[in-house]
């Protein structure tokens, strides 16, 4: 029931195949261009995350998965699908993370959990994609089940990060609402004080006006 609630509240991006700009018509050129573009993006992200160690660790985990994908002998499609998914999640995290010095604990916890999952996925992917052919045949069903479990783990950690991000946004909105309420209260008090002073000034002015009229009377 909780899972259905989260699915209803958050939108999870589908596993899309990212298309590199300017890809050529041949399959080899397409793969090479795609790989070059992906590596350029990863290294740029890794350099930009130097000031925030948790994000840098997660980026390193994604880089390790892409290295395995490029060396994969078997299950290359599954390896690529998983690597793409980790890159998509990493991009969402990088775009959502505020200043590293002020990151909320729930977001930090979910980033660390993502890094742990990346390590587990890397080990499993090595066993599946880089093992000998006869071993892969013997453990075919187990490998298929492991692939599905890895994808489910990534979806779960992505969902957790979205939830922590939503909590951060709600906390920020609550803080803004409190600040606005305080400002409105101060404004009302200032208006009330100004009105009181004006009323007092008018009373004094009215008194002197009447007194002047009295003195002017014959």
Secondary structure, DSSP 4 states (H G I P E B T S, - for coil): -HHHHHHHH--PPP------TT--SSHHHHHHHHHHHHHHHHHHHHHHTTT-HHHHHHHHHHHHHHHHHHH-SS-HHHHHHHHHHHHHHHHHHHHH---GGG--HHHHHHHHHHHHHHHHHHHHHHHHHSS-HHHHHHTHHHHHHHHHHHHHHHHHHHHHHHHHHHHHHHHHHHHHHHHHHHHHHHHHHHHHHHHHHHHHHHHHHHHHHHHHHHHH--
